[in-house]
Amino acid sequence: MLVYPAVDLRNGHVVRLREGDPNQQTIFSDDPITTAQRWIDQGAEWLHVVNLDGAFGDDSPNLQIAFDLCKLGVPVQFGGGIRSLDHVKQALEGGISRVVLGTAAVQQPELVFEALERWGAEAICVSLDARSGRIATHGWQVTSELTPIELGQTMARGGLRHVLFTDVSRDGKLQGINLDATIQLAQQTGLQVIASGGVSHLHEIRALGASGAVAGVIVGMALYTGVFTLAEALSAAQMTGV
C-alpha cells in the first residue's frame, strides 16, 4: 500500500484545514519545495498535492508550484479546481502524473469518461469525498444526494481505476480515519481506493494495509504535527497484520 504525503497549497503556503474549512487553517510552511523535498528524502514515492485556492474558486500561484514539485523526481497526484478537459490537459502537460477530479465527476460525469478515453486510467483519479455519507463538492462546501459507493460504481463502469475517499468530518482533526467506510468502498466498487482524512495513528495505516482492499493512504496533519514520521507510516503500510 502506498503512502502519499499531503502538500496542501493555499496562496503559495503549505497549509492544513480542519474539515476543509478555509476559516480553520494552519500554515506549516512558506516553502512548498523544501517541504516536499523533505518527504522525498524520507522515502515518499508519490506526493499528493492539492490546490485549495482552485477548489474554492480563487486565483493563486499553486499550479505553477505543482509543476515545480514535479521536477523533484517523484510522481505528483494533483487536484483542486480541475473542472474541464482543458484544465486536465494543462496539468498533465505540466508534468502532473495523475489528476484528481472532484466536483466535475458529480456535475459532469461525461467529462471524467472523456478524460479517461483521452489520457488513460492511470492519469485520472476521482475524489469521492463525503459528509454524512453523501458526496461533498465545491471544496466540500456543497453536499449532493449521491453516496460514495453509488458514484464509485458509476465511475468504475466508465473505466475509472483510481479514487480518493475522504470523510470530510474527520479531515485535519486527527480523530481517526473512517476505516469501515473506506474498506467497504473498495470492496463494493473494485476501485483502487486511496484513503484520506483524519489519519491519526499507525494502527489505522496497518489496518488499511491488512485489509488487502485499499491501494493507498494520504497522510497530512499527523506528519506535520509529528504524531508519527513518514518512515513509520511507510513501515506500517507494508505490514499484513494489525
Number of C-alpha atoms within 10 A of each C-alpha: 20 18 27 26 25 25 29 25 27 25 16 21 19 22 23 26 18 20 20 19 15 15 8 11 15 15 13 17 16 15 12 23 18 12 16 23 17 13 21 18 10 13 13 20 17 21 23 23 28 24 27 26 22 23 22 16 14 12 15 16 15 23 24 13 18 27 18 15 24 19 13 13 11 16 18 23 22 27 28 26 24 23 21 15 15 11 13 23 16 14 21 18 11 15 16 25 18 23 24 26 26 28 25 21 22 21 12 12 17 14 17 26 20 13 21 19 14 12 14 15 16 13 20 25 27 25 26 28 26 21 21 11 17 19 28 27 22 16 20 20 12 11 16 14 11 16 17 24 21 15 18 28 16 14 23 17 11 16 15 25 22 24 27 24 26 27 26 25 20 20 23 26 19 18 14 18 26 20 18 9 17 23 19 14 24 23 17 13 20 16 22 20 27 26 29 27 29 26 28 21 17 20 16 20 29 21 19 30 23 18 16 13 21 24 21 22 28 24 24 24 26 21 17 19 11 9 14 15 16 24 14 11 24 21 14 24 24 16 15 13 12 14
